[in-house]
């Protein structure tokens, strides 16, 4: 179903900022075309499944490090899962409703609660927690013995990983509306990359100093809703090329080593993007899947086979492009032309994460019912 900026529901104020989350407008839904018969050209094999506490409405980005991933339930449980075995390493109940997915560096894991508490866990135990001045909807980043958070007031904060001591804060004033969904926060070499409104910035992780600042999209329109500009996660990084999407407006690629915009293009989408060394792929809000040349931004192909379905962020892996929809289907597309080469109906009615790559060439995806599913592409 197509989501427009006027289909956003006004949520609540945070220090003069208003948080927006996507919802149904009540207008008639476009008729969803039938997929029809799919000729299987690439095998998609079910692997293990693991039942975890229900993820409810929490949308999270899964971060895999050394075949381990932290999975969060909105009701407070955090599980570190061994993807090689399909079994938990440990599980902690934080006793708090959680707002973000988990940041993870292979040792320590960080989450943020709905009460604005940053919580750091290690070896199945809580190490420390700190209260934040605003809400966060983006996975924290744990890197370089620090924990970084992106807040809804368009600030980035850094904490010492060992004891939670606050190290610095960097804030960029912007438009009064923010999105209630993942922004962009990721390490790159010796810098921290972050989304601040429609700007993509590199920060010095030692002191928060802005090293470069690139505009992906600029506010437009005559009211605050029309002027809403936020970058949505997750980004696609290959070497020095980091590509990002601005909500319902643009997508672009930046040379992160130089802080230079390589290109940007108009694109009406609300989910993150994926790609490989040559290609970038994303889903438009109307269910069209589109691919671009990563170097030039030239359009490579479109497919409307899944039009008007609420599609996830894609995952580009060696043997195809994986996308899910809100009906519990998994689709596998050809990287060459976007043709549909397989699809499977899962045991879930909706997903709490987008597909996430594993080291074996397969992927995992989390259902809202807490079922973590793995798939192989032999």
C-alpha positions as CSV (number, residue, x, y, z in Angstrom):
1,X,0.0,0.0,0.0
2,X,1.3,3.4,-0.8
3,X,2.3,5.6,2.1
4,X,2.4,9.4,1.6
5,X,3.5,12.1,4.0
6,X,-0.2,12.9,4.6
7,X,-0.8,9.4,5.8
8,X,1.4,10.0,8.8
9,X,-0.1,10.0,12.3
10,X,0.9,12.9,14.6
11,X,2.3,11.2,17.7
12,X,3.6,13.2,20.6
13,X,5.9,16.2,21.3
14,X,9.5,15.9,22.5
15,X,11.0,19.2,23.5
16,X,9.3,21.0,20.6
17,X,9.7,18.2,18.2
18,X,6.8,16.1,16.9
19,X,7.2,12.4,16.3
20,X,5.5,10.9,13.3
21,X,4.7,7.3,12.5
22,X,3.2,5.8,9.4
23,X,-0.4,4.7,9.5
24,X,-3.4,4.0,7.3
25,X,-5.2,7.1,6.1
26,X,-8.6,5.4,5.8
27,X,-8.7,6.0,2.0
28,X,-9.5,3.0,-0.3
29,X,-6.6,0.7,-0.9
30,X,-5.5,0.1,-4.4
31,X,-6.3,-3.3,-5.7
32,X,-3.3,-5.6,-5.1
33,X,-2.6,-7.5,-8.4
34,X,-2.1,-11.2,-8.2
35,X,1.5,-12.5,-8.4
36,X,0.5,-15.5,-10.5
37,X,2.6,-18.5,-10.9
38,X,6.3,-18.2,-10.2
39,X,8.8,-20.4,-12.0
40,X,11.4,-21.4,-9.5
41,X,14.9,-20.5,-10.9
42,X,16.8,-20.3,-7.6
43,X,16.2,-22.7,-4.7
44,X,15.3,-21.0,-1.4
45,X,15.6,-23.6,1.4
46,X,14.2,-23.2,4.9
47,X,16.9,-23.7,7.6
48,X,16.3,-23.5,11.4
49,X,13.7,-21.5,13.2
50,X,13.9,-20.2,16.8
51,X,10.9,-19.0,18.8
52,X,11.7,-15.9,20.8
53,X,9.4,-13.5,22.8
54,X,7.0,-11.7,20.5
55,X,8.4,-8.6,18.8
56,X,5.0,-6.9,18.7
57,X,5.2,-3.7,16.7
58,X,8.9,-3.1,17.2
59,X,10.7,-2.7,13.9
60,X,14.4,-3.3,14.3
61,X,17.5,-3.6,12.2
62,X,19.4,-6.9,13.0
63,X,23.2,-6.5,13.3
64,X,25.2,-9.7,12.7
65,X,28.7,-9.8,14.1
66,X,30.7,-13.1,14.0
67,X,27.5,-15.1,13.3
68,X,25.9,-13.6,16.5
69,X,22.9,-11.3,16.5
70,X,21.0,-9.5,19.2
71,X,17.2,-9.8,18.9
72,X,14.9,-7.5,20.9
73,X,11.3,-8.0,22.1
74,X,9.3,-4.9,22.7
75,X,8.3,-6.2,26.1
76,X,11.9,-6.1,27.3
77,X,13.6,-9.4,26.5
78,X,17.0,-9.3,24.7
79,X,18.4,-12.5,23.2
80,X,21.9,-13.0,21.8
81,X,21.5,-15.7,19.1
82,X,24.2,-18.0,17.6
83,X,23.2,-18.1,13.9
84,X,25.5,-21.0,13.2
85,X,23.5,-23.2,15.7
86,X,20.2,-21.4,15.6
87,X,20.2,-21.3,19.4
88,X,20.4,-18.6,22.1
89,X,23.7,-17.8,23.8
90,X,21.9,-15.9,26.5
91,X,18.7,-14.0,27.2
92,X,18.1,-11.0,29.5
93,X,14.8,-9.5,30.6
94,X,15.4,-5.8,31.1
95,X,12.0,-5.3,32.7
96,X,11.5,-2.3,30.4
97,X,9.5,-1.8,27.2
98,X,12.1,-1.4,24.5
99,X,12.1,1.1,21.6
100,X,15.1,0.2,19.4
101,X,16.9,-2.8,18.0
102,X,20.2,-3.9,19.4
103,X,23.6,-2.4,18.7
104,X,26.3,-5.0,19.0
105,X,30.1,-5.2,18.6
106,X,30.6,-8.9,19.2
107,X,30.9,-8.4,23.0
108,X,28.6,-5.7,24.3
109,X,25.0,-5.1,23.3
110,X,23.0,-1.8,23.7
111,X,19.3,-1.0,23.4
112,X,17.1,2.0,24.3
113,X,13.8,1.7,26.2
114,X,10.6,3.6,25.7
115,X,11.4,5.5,28.9
116,X,14.6,6.8,27.2
117,X,17.0,4.6,29.1
118,X,20.2,3.4,27.3
119,X,20.9,-0.1,28.5
120,X,24.2,-2.0,27.9
121,X,24.4,-5.7,28.3
122,X,27.3,-8.2,28.3
123,X,27.6,-11.9,28.9
124,X,23.9,-12.1,29.8
125,X,24.1,-9.3,32.4
126,X,23.3,-5.7,32.5
127,X,26.4,-3.6,32.8
128,X,24.9,-0.1,33.1
129,X,22.1,2.2,32.0
130,X,21.8,5.9,31.5
131,X,18.8,8.1,31.0
132,X,18.7,10.0,27.7
133,X,17.2,13.5,27.2
134,X,15.0,12.4,24.3
135,X,13.7,9.3,22.6
136,X,15.6,7.2,20.1
137,X,14.2,5.0,17.3
138,X,17.6,3.9,15.9
139,X,19.8,1.0,16.9
140,X,22.7,2.3,19.1
141,X,26.2,1.7,17.7
142,X,28.8,0.0,19.9
143,X,32.3,0.6,18.5
144,X,35.7,1.7,19.6
145,X,35.0,1.2,23.3
146,X,32.1,3.7,23.0
147,X,28.3,3.5,22.7
148,X,26.7,6.0,20.3
149,X,23.0,6.9,20.1
150,X,21.0,9.0,17.7
151,X,18.1,10.8,19.3
152,X,14.8,12.2,18.1
153,X,15.9,15.8,18.8
154,X,18.5,15.3,16.1
155,X,21.4,14.9,18.4
156,X,24.1,12.3,18.7
157,X,25.5,11.3,22.1
158,X,28.6,9.2,22.9
159,X,29.2,7.2,26.1
160,X,32.1,5.2,27.5
161,X,31.3,1.6,27.0
162,X,32.9,0.5,30.3
163,X,31.1,2.7,32.8
164,X,28.5,4.7,30.8
165,X,30.2,8.1,31.3
166,X,28.9,10.7,28.8
167,X,31.7,11.8,26.5
168,X,30.1,14.3,24.2
169,X,26.9,15.5,22.5
170,X,26.5,16.9,19.0
171,X,23.2,18.5,17.9
172,X,22.0,20.0,14.6
173,X,18.8,22.1,14.8
174,X,16.3,21.3,12.1
175,X,12.7,21.0,11.2
176,X,10.2,20.4,14.1
177,X,9.0,17.0,12.8
178,X,10.9,13.7,13.0
179,X,10.0,10.2,11.9
180,X,9.4,7.4,14.3
181,X,11.6,4.9,12.5
182,X,15.2,3.9,12.1
183,X,17.6,6.7,11.1
184,X,21.2,6.2,10.1
185,X,24.1,5.6,12.5
186,X,27.1,3.5,11.5
187,X,30.9,3.4,12.0
188,X,33.1,4.1,9.0
189,X,36.9,3.7,9.3
190,X,37.8,6.2,12.1
191,X,34.6,8.2,11.9
192,X,30.9,7.9,12.9
193,X,28.3,8.5,10.2
194,X,24.9,9.9,11.2
195,X,21.7,11.3,9.8
196,X,20.7,14.7,11.1
197,X,17.4,15.6,9.3
198,X,18.2,15.6,5.6
199,X,21.9,15.9,6.2
200,X,24.4,13.1,6.2
201,X,27.4,13.9,8.5
202,X,30.7,12.4,9.6
203,X,31.6,12.9,13.2
204,X,34.9,12.5,15.1
205,X,34.1,9.7,17.6
206,X,36.5,11.2,20.1
207,X,34.8,14.6,20.5
208,X,31.8,14.8,18.2
209,X,33.3,17.3,15.9
210,X,31.6,17.4,12.4
211,X,34.2,16.4,9.8
212,X,32.0,16.7,6.8
213,X,28.3,17.5,6.0
214,X,26.5,16.5,2.9
215,X,22.9,17.4,2.0
216,X,20.9,14.5,0.6
217,X,17.5,16.3,0.5
218,X,16.3,19.8,1.5
219,X,13.0,20.7,3.2
220,X,10.3,21.9,0.8
221,X,6.6,22.9,1.1
222,X,4.6,25.4,3.0
223,X,3.9,23.6,6.3
224,X,5.9,21.5,8.7
225,X,4.5,18.2,7.5
226,X,5.4,18.9,3.9
227,X,8.8,20.1,4.9
228,X,9.6,16.9,6.8
229,X,13.0,15.5,5.8
230,X,14.7,12.6,7.5
231,X,17.2,10.0,6.3
232,X,15.9,6.5,6.9
233,X,17.9,3.4,7.8
234,X,19.6,1.4,6.9
235,X,22.3,2.6,4.6
236,X,24.2,0.5,2.0
237,X,28.0,0.7,2.4
238,X,30.5,-0.9,0.0
239,X,34.1,0.3,0.6
240,X,34.0,4.1,0.5
241,X,30.5,4.3,-1.1
242,X,27.7,4.9,1.4
243,X,24.2,5.2,-0.1
244,X,21.2,6.5,1.9
245,X,17.5,7.3,1.4
246,X,15.7,10.5,2.4
247,X,12.1,9.7,3.3
248,X,9.8,10.0,0.3
249,X,12.2,12.4,-1.5
250,X,15.6,11.3,-2.7
251,X,18.3,8.7,-2.5
252,X,22.0,9.4,-2.9
253,X,25.5,8.0,-2.6
254,X,28.4,9.6,-0.8
255,X,32.1,9.0,-1.0
256,X,32.5,8.8,2.8
257,X,36.3,9.0,2.6
258,X,36.1,12.4,1.0
259,X,32.7,13.6,2.2
260,X,31.6,14.2,-1.4
261,X,28.1,13.6,-2.8
262,X,28.5,11.2,-5.8
263,X,24.9,11.5,-7.0
264,X,21.3,11.7,-5.9
265,X,18.0,10.9,-7.5
266,X,14.3,11.5,-6.8
267,X,12.8,8.4,-5.2
268,X,9.5,8.1,-3.3
269,X,10.2,5.5,-0.7
270,X,10.2,5.1,3.1
271,X,12.5,2.1,3.7
272,X,16.3,1.7,3.7
273,X,18.3,0.5,0.7
274,X,20.7,-2.3,-0.1
275,X,23.2,-3.1,-2.8
276,X,26.5,-4.6,-3.9
277,X,29.6,-3.2,-5.7
278,X,27.8,-2.3,-8.9
279,X,24.1,-2.0,-8.0
280,X,21.8,-0.3,-5.5
281,X,18.2,-1.5,-4.9
282,X,15.2,-0.1,-3.0
283,X,11.5,-0.4,-2.8
284,X,9.2,2.5,-3.7
285,X,6.2,3.3,-1.5
286,X,3.9,1.9,-4.1
287,X,5.6,-1.5,-4.1
288,X,7.7,-1.0,-7.2
289,X,11.2,-2.4,-6.8
290,X,13.9,-0.3,-8.5
291,X,17.7,-0.8,-9.1
292,X,20.3,1.9,-9.9
293,X,23.9,1.9,-11.0
294,X,25.8,2.4,-7.8
295,X,28.5,4.6,-9.4
296,X,26.4,6.8,-11.7
297,X,22.8,6.6,-10.3
298,X,21.5,5.6,-13.7
299,X,18.3,3.4,-13.4
300,X,19.0,-0.2,-14.3
301,X,15.5,-1.8,-14.0
302,X,12.1,-1.6,-12.4
303,X,9.6,-4.3,-11.5
304,X,5.9,-3.8,-10.5
305,X,5.2,-7.5,-9.9
306,X,4.7,-6.8,-6.2
307,X,3.0,-3.4,-6.6
308,X,0.8,-2.1,-3.8
309,X,2.2,-4.5,-1.3
310,X,3.9,-3.1,1.8
311,X,7.4,-4.3,1.1
312,X,10.5,-4.4,3.4
313,X,13.9,-3.0,2.8
314,X,15.6,-5.3,0.3
315,X,18.6,-7.4,1.0
316,X,21.1,-7.9,-1.8
317,X,23.1,-11.1,-1.5
318,X,25.2,-13.1,-4.0
319,X,22.3,-15.2,-5.4
320,X,19.6,-12.6,-5.6
321,X,17.6,-9.8,-3.9
322,X,15.4,-10.8,-0.9
323,X,12.3,-8.8,0.0
324,X,9.4,-9.5,2.4
325,X,5.9,-8.2,2.6
326,X,3.4,-7.6,5.4
327,X,1.5,-10.7,4.5
328,X,4.4,-13.0,5.5
329,X,5.7,-13.7,2.0
330,X,9.4,-13.8,1.1
331,X,10.3,-12.9,-2.5
332,X,13.6,-13.6,-4.3
333,X,14.4,-11.5,-7.3
334,X,17.0,-11.7,-10.0
335,X,19.8,-9.1,-9.7
336,X,20.0,-9.0,-13.5
337,X,16.6,-7.7,-14.3
338,X,14.4,-7.9,-11.2
339,X,12.4,-10.9,-12.3
340,X,10.8,-13.0,-9.6
341,X,12.7,-16.3,-9.3
342,X,11.1,-17.7,-6.1
343,X,8.7,-16.9,-3.3
344,X,7.7,-18.6,-0.1
345,X,4.9,-18.2,2.4
346,X,6.2,-18.2,6.0
347,X,4.6,-19.0,9.3
348,X,4.3,-15.4,10.3
349,X,1.7,-12.8,9.4
350,X,4.2,-9.8,9.5
351,X,7.8,-9.1,10.1
352,X,9.6,-7.1,12.8
353,X,12.9,-6.9,10.8
354,X,14.0,-6.8,7.2
355,X,16.0,-9.7,5.8
356,X,19.6,-9.8,7.2
357,X,22.6,-11.6,5.7
358,X,24.4,-14.4,7.4
359,X,28.0,-15.4,6.7
360,X,26.9,-18.6,4.9
361,X,25.3,-16.7,2.0
362,X,21.8,-17.2,3.5
363,X,19.7,-14.8,5.6
364,X,17.5,-14.5,8.7
365,X,14.3,-12.5,9.3
366,X,12.3,-11.9,12.4
367,X,8.5,-12.3,12.6
368,X,6.4,-10.1,14.8
369,X,5.3,-13.3,16.6
370,X,9.0,-13.7,17.7
371,X,9.8,-16.5,15.2
372,X,13.4,-16.0,13.9
373,X,13.6,-17.8,10.6
374,X,16.8,-18.7,8.6
375,X,17.0,-19.5,4.9
376,X,19.7,-20.9,2.6
377,X,20.3,-20.4,-1.1
378,X,22.2,-23.6,-2.2
